[in-house]
Amino acid sequence: MRTSTPEQTAAGGARPPRAFLRGVSAAGLPTRPVSTAPVTEADLAGLPPVVARYLRAMGVLGRPRTWSLRAHVTGRFRRRPDQPWMPCDAWQYNSAVEVARLFRMRLLVARVVPMWGWDTYRAGSGRMLGKVVGLVTVADGSGPEFDAGELVTWLNDAVLLAPAMLLDARTRWEPAGGDGFRVSVTDAGRTVSAEVLLDGEGRPRDFRTDDRWADLPGGPVRAPWSTPVRGWTVVDGRPRMTGGAAVWHLPDGEYTYAEMDLVDLVLDVPPGR
């Protein structure tokens, strides 16, 4: 795993696909933060102790609030428990100035046929769009279920990758035992929430929510969703997850549909750069 500054990435790190950069640029997202003031102990003073412990453990103190991130992940993905795994390569851009998430994934069906998918959340609306060889639409979903699902996935990214994104008025925190907390975020009149479980160091070990809908043969079904974390490393003096999984907890059993490694993470980068 690598964590980079924008300059390091431009100089020789992983380069995002042009189609991804075009999509991010076309979204018209904010290009700079609202404030560059660092996070202080006063910002954590009114939070539940378990939340303050988590934020300290994640290295937010003394650094400006993160206002955007760009991540590159690789791994494998499958659409159903009985279907084969497909190699996956994905890039995403998240904004906190305006809550937005643009996620572009490339799959290899039967390890030969390329399929691209966009999962997006912008201006309060979520959408999932998938096309084979960039031409034939095989998935196109939108509506309230996708709005909530994409927003809570934005929350998941913030909790695991950039917790300082959550230090504003749209976020609410509650303790949930000695080793966890509940967090909710409100955007465009919609609120989603999750429970976060911490390890002995105060870092997330799992994120669990009921605000997502599984894409099942009979249609979308609301179901518990979790993203257990595989492990952590330290980069530039703060923890960075190395990878994890995405799991549906369905009535007939749970199944893991994605396993990912975090290849690159860039914080505070303008969209499309």
N, C-alpha and C positions, 0 to 999 in steps of 0.2 A: 504494500500500500504506500502511496505517496501523497503528501499534502504540499501544495505549491502555492506560490504567489502568482498573480496574473503574469508578471514579468518572466518568471521561471517557465511557465507553460508556453508562453509565446517564444521563448528562446530555444526550447528544445524538448519540452515535455510532450505528453499526449495531445494530439490535435483533434478537436471535435469535428465530426463530419460537417460538410458544408450545408447539407440539408437541415441539420439540427440548428446551426448558427443562423441560417435564413429564417427558420421558424421562430426562433427566439427573438431575432431582430424585428420581425414583422409584428410581434405581439405588442410593441410599443410600451414596454415596461419602464419604470423609473430607472434612471441612469446614475443616481447618486443617493447617498443616505440622507435621512432627515437630520441626523446629528452624528458627530464623531466623538462625543463625550464618552470617556471610559466608564465602565460599570464599577460602582463603588459598594462598600459595605452598606451604605445607606439604602441602596437599591434593593438589598436583600433583607433589610431589617424587618419588614412587615410580612415576610413569607413564612409558611410553616417550616420548622427546623429541618425536616427531612428534605424539603425542596431546596433550602439554602445550602444544605450539605451537598446535594446533587450538583447545584450550580458551581459551588466552589471546586468540587472534584473535577468538573468539566472545564475548569480553567477560564471562566468568564471574567473574573475580577481583574481590573486593571486594563482591560481591552475594550475597544468600542463595541457597541451592539452590532452583531452581524446583520447586514442588510440584504445579502444575497449569497447564493452558493451555486457552484457548478460541480457536478459529480460524474464520474465515469465508473461504471460497474460492469463486471463480466460474471458469467456463471451459466446456469441452466434453468429452463422453465418448461412447465407442462400445463396443459389446459384441463386435464382430467386425471384422476388417480390411476386409471387404467391405460393412459396414453404414454408414449415414450417421451423422454426428456429431449429438449431441443437446446443447442448452444445459444447463448444469449449475450448480446453486447448492447449496453444502454448508456445514454447520456441524459442528464437532466439539468434544468435550471430552475431555481426557486428564488422568489422575491419575497421580502418581508415588508418593504415599503408599501407595496400593494400586494396583498396575499395572492400569490400565483405560483403554479407548478407546471412545468413543461417537461415531459418525460418521453424520450424517443427510444424505442427498443428495436433491435434487429434480431430476428430469429432465423434459424436455418431449419426448415421443415424437411424431415427425412435427411438432414445434413446436406441438402443440396439446394432446395428452393428457398430463396430469401423472402421473408415477410417482415414488413415494418409496421410498427404500431406506435401511435401517439396517445398517451394519457395526459390530459390537460385539465387544469383548473384555472380559470381566469374570469374576473368580474362576477364571481359568485356562481359560475356555471362549470360543471365538470363534463368531460366527454372522453370516450374511448373509441379510437378509430384504428382499424387494422387493414392492411392491404398486402396482397401477395404480389411480388415483383413490382411493387409500387403502382399497380394498375387495377387489380381486381379487389374490390372491397369485400372483406370477409367478416368484419365486425364494425358496427357503428352504433354506439350507445350513448344516450344522453337522458336527462330528466332528473328528478329529485334524488333518486338513489345514487346517481353518478355525482351529483353536486355534493352530497354528504360524504360519499366514499372518497372522492378526490381531495376534499378539504381535510378529512382526518388523515389521509396519507401525507398531505403537507405537514400536518402536526407531527406525524411519525418522523418525517425527515428532520424537522426542527429539533425534536427531543434527542435524536440519535446523532445528528451531524452538526447542528448549530444552535444550541440552546439559548444563546443570547438573542435569537430572533423572537423569543417568547416574552421578553421583558417589556411589555407594554400593556395598555389598558384592555386589549381584546382577550387577554389570557387570564384564566382563573385557576387557582391551585388549592388542593385540599389534601391533608395527610391521609394515608391509607395504611396504617400500621407503622411499625418501626422501620421497615425497609421498602417503602413505596409511597406513591402519591397518585392522586387523580389530577389530571390537567384537562382543561377545556379551552377551546378557542372559538370566538364568534366572528363571522364575516358575512356580509351581505344578509344580515338578519337570520343566519343559520348558526347553530351551536353544535359542535361535536366534542366528544370527550374520550378519554382513554385512561387506563391504569398503567403506571410505570413501576416496574419492580427493579430494585437496585442490588448490585453486588456489594461485597464487603468494602469496596473502595468508594462507594457512592455513585458508581457509573451504572447506566441501564443494563439490565440483563434480559429484560423482556418488555414489550409494549403490547397491551391488549385492549381491544375496543369492540363494541357491538355496533358501531356506526358504519359498517361496510356491508355490501351485498355481494354474495357469491354468484358468479355467472354459471348457472346450472342448466341442464338440458330443458327443464320446464320453465326457465325464466329466472330472473334475479331473486335471490332469497337472502334475507338478512341473517347474518351468522357471525359468531365471534371470530375475530381475526387477530393473529399475533405475529410478532416479528422478533423471535429470539436472536440474541446477539452471540456470534461465535467467539469473539475475543476483542481485546483492546491492545493498542500500542500507544506510545507517546511520541508526538511530532511537534516540534516548535514549543515544547513545554506544556502541551495540553493533550488529553486523551483523544484518540481517533479510533473508531471501530474498524476492525479488519474485515468484517463480513458478517453475514447472517442469513436468515431464511424468512420466508413468508408462509404462514400456515392458516388454513381454514379449519375451523372446529365445527364439523357438520353433524347432524343427528345420527348418521350411520358411521361416524368416525372422523378423525382428523386426518388431513393430508397436507403435506408440504408441496407447494406448487412452484416455488422459486428458491434457489440457493445462489447467493451472490457474494462476490469479493469486491471490496472497495479498492479500485485501482488508483484513482486520483480524486482529490478534493481541493477545490479552489474557493476561498471565501472572499466576499466583498469584491466581486468582479462585475463590471457593467454587462448588460445583456448583449449578446451577439459578438462580444469581443473574442 
